[in-house]
């Protein structure tokens, strides 16, 4: 059944008030005391390099032209209490996605864990180890602190990229906006999380991790961001901020699972999802690469020169988000 334009207006009104999307639209304030960039460490290079701030992963230029990648993610305490196994799994999984969104490959994981005692960490560790084994990225160390309430967990992932990066800083007017999602899943319990990870084989997960790396090194694209909290809409808003551009999105071009409401789908966190901005001549190549791995890739819109302006088009009606 076709959704009426009046219903879409209500959907967008709801999304504007969604706390996760509000957080994404204001997230640059979290590092405003640092500015838009920092200078790399002087200890490993005679030449200091500028590291841009705003991506989920830091890209640190190396002497050979490659990049060392570093990502970190914290898990809120109520998630650890309610679902410790999946919280542990997610902490590793989402960090790996951050590395991949830069056109990199993950190398190693470390963790920082706060809990009452060893027994209190068992299910968290089971989840972290399950993700580590599934994605083929070892946990190489970290820090544990006992006699702590409430629980706390953060995870860092080290990765590597070549001289070809994907970032969220280089989207240009005229670029096509693509959305790649693994639709072979379902919502995990009552969470707004589309899970296509825990049910997949390690061989498959380790294959699809490499796709953004391949896209970057084929020079089809230099812009990507993984879809995270705040979903499709929140992630696009973040991309527009860092690239200082706008976008137009055609809602009907976004593939949505049958029976899932638009507001829920547009704000959901998928286990495998990327927004990419690429020159139009590379749309078909990128879509074909994802399709070969059974990943859905929609051409959902285009980048415009209007800074941070997001317009949603539905049935020939344009609505400003």
N, C-alpha and C positions, 0 to 999 in steps of 0.2 A: 504494500500500500504506500502510495506517495505521501510524504509528509508535507503538510501545508506550510506556506511561508510564515503564517502567524505562529505556528508551532516552533519554527526555527528561530523566530524573534525571541520567544520565551526561552528557548535553549541557550541562546547567546546571552540573554540577561542572567540566566543561572550561572553560566560559565564565568561571566565577569565577576560574580560574587564568590566563586569557588576559592577556598582558602589556599589550595595548592597553586592555582594559577596566579592569584594575587602575590604569593611568595615569589613565583618565577619572574613576574613583571618588575619586582622591586629587588631582585637578588643582587644586583650590582652594588647595592648599598653595603653589603656585607664586607666588601673589600675596598670601600671608598677611601679608607685611611691609608691604603697602599698606593692608590692611584690606578692608572690603566696598565702599568707595566712595572717590572722590577729588573734589576741587573743581575745576571748570572754570577755564580761564585767565581772568585778570582783564583781559586786553588788548582783548577784543572786546565786552565787556558790562559795564555798571555793576553788574549783579547776578551773583554767583557761583552756579553751579548744581551740583548733586550728580550725579556720573556713577557709576553702579553698576558694580561689577567682577564678572565671571563669565560674561558673554556673550563670544562670539568677536569681536565688533565693539563698539567704543566708540560710544555715541550721545551727541552733544554738542549740547545745546539751543541754538538760534539765537534772535535777537531777534524774528523773525517767527513763532516757534512751530514751525518746521521743525527738522530734525535733520541735522547733519553726521555722517557715519559714517566710521570709520577702522578698517580691519582689517589684520592682518599675519600672515604665515605663513612659517615656515622649512622648508627641505627638508634632510633628513639627507644626509650626504656620500656614503654608500654607494649611495643611490638615484641621485644625480647621476652617479656613476661607472658604475653598471650600465646605466642607461637615461636618458641626458642629455636626449633629446628629450622623453620623456614626463614627466620630472621638471620641465622648464621649462613644459610645457603644464599640468601639475597645479598648479604654484605659482600660476599665474594663475587657473585654474578654481576651486580650492577657496576662494580669497579672495573671488571673486565670489559664491560660495555663502554665505559668511559675511555679506556685505552684504545679500543677498536674504533671509536668515533673519531680518533685523531689519525686514523690510517696506520695504527700500530698493532703490534702483537704483544700479548702479555707474557711476562717472564717469571714473576715471582710475587707472592703474597706475604704480607706481615699483618699481625693483628694486635690490638690493644683491648684487653678484656677485663672488666670489673664485675665481681660477683661475690657472694657470701663465702663459698668454698668450692672445692673441686666438684662435688656432686651437683652443685648449682650451675655448672658450666657444661655438663655432659651433653645435653641435647643441642646446645649452641655449637659445640665442637663437631658433633655428628653432622650438622647441617653444613658447616664450613668445609669439612673434609669431603662431604658428598659433592659439593660444587667444585672444590679443588680437583678431585679425581675426574669429574665429568668434563671439565674444561681443560684438563691437562696442565694446570698451573699450580706448582707446589707452594705450600705454606712453609716459608723458610725461617720463621722466627717471629718475635713480637714481645709483648709484655702482658703479664697477668697480675692483677691486684685483688687479693681476697679480703674478706670482712668488709665488703662494700655493699651498701643498699642505696638506691636501686641498682639493677644490673646496667652495665654499659658496654658497648662494643663499637669499635671503629676498625676499619680495614684499609690498608694501603696496598696498591699494586704498582709494581715496576714494569715498564714496558719499553719497547724499542721500535723506532720507525726509521725509515730511510730519509733521504733528503726531500721526499714527497710526503707532505703532511695533509691531513684534512683538518680544518679548523672552522670556527664559527665567525671568523673575522673578515672573510673575503667574498661573501655573497655580493653579486653585482646586479644592477638593474638589467632585466632581460634574461637572467638565468631562470631555468626551469626549476620548480620546486617538486621534489620527489619524496614519497613516503614509502619506506620499505618495512614490512612487518611480517613476522611469522604468525600466520593465522591458525596454525595447526595446534590449537590449545583450547583453554577454557578459563573462566575466572577461578582464581584460587580462593576457596571458601567465600567469606563475605568481603574480601578485600577488593579494591578497585585495581587489581593486578591481573593482567592477562598472561597466564602461565603456559608457555610453550617450551619450557626448559626441563622441568623435573621429569617429564614424561618422554623426553627425547633421548636417543642413544649418545654416548660420549663421542662416537665417530661423527655423528651429525653435528653436534654442538661445536666440535673442534674444526669442522669444515666451514661452518657459517661464520665463525669468529674471523676467519681470514678474508672474507669478502670485501669489507671496507679497505683493508690493506691492498688487495688486488686492484680495486678501483683507483686508489691514490696512485699506485705505481704504474698503472696504465695511463695516467694523466687524463682520465675522463672527468675528474672532479677534484676540487680542492676545498670543498665546503661540506661539513657534515656535523650533526649533533645527535646524540642518542636520545630517544624519547624516554623521559623519566617522570618523576612526580610532576603533576600538572598536565601530563598527557601530551597529545598532539598539539593542542592549542598553546599550552604553556611553553612547550619546547620551541615552537615557532616564534613566540614572543621573545624568548631569550636570544634566539638567532638574529632577530631583527635589531635588537639592542646592540649586540657586539659588532655586527656588520654595518650598523647605521643606515639601514635600508628599510623598505616596507615590503608588503606582500599582498597578493590577491590569491585567495584559495577558493576553488570551486568545490562546494561540499559534495555534490553528487559523484565526484570522481574518487572519493575516499571509500574504499571497500570496508563495509561494516558487517560483522556477524549478524545473521538473522535473529531478530528478537531482542537485540541490544539497543537501548535508547541512545539517541545521538549524544545527549549530554554526558551519559556515562562513558560512551566510547571515546569521545573527544578529550576526556579528562583522565582516561585510564593509563596505567603504567604497564607497558608490555615487556615481557622478558627479552624480546629481540625486536627493536624498532629504531629506525634512523630516519631523520630528515636530512635530505641532501639538496644542495643547490648546484646545478651544473649547466654548462653551455647546452643549448637545445640540440646540437648535433650529436651529443653523447647520450641522449635519453634512451634510445633503443638498446645501446650497448650495455648500459647499466641495468636496464630492466631484464635483458636477456641473461646477464650473469646471475642476478637474484633468482630468476625463474628456473634456471638450471638446478638451483639448490632448493627449489620448492618454496621460495620466499616471495610473497606478494609485493610488487613494487608499482605504486600508482603515481601517475603524473598529476599532481593535485593543484598546481597553480604556477605563479611566476613571481619573481622578485621585482619590486618597483623602487623608484628613487625616493619615495616619501618616508623619511626616517621614522621607524617604529610604528608606522600605520599598518594595521592588518584589516583587510576587507574580506568578508565572507560573501561569496556569490551562491545563490540558490534560486533555481527556476527564474533566471534573468533578473533577479532582484539582488542588489548589492547592499550589504549591511556592514557598517563600521564596527569593529570589535572594541 
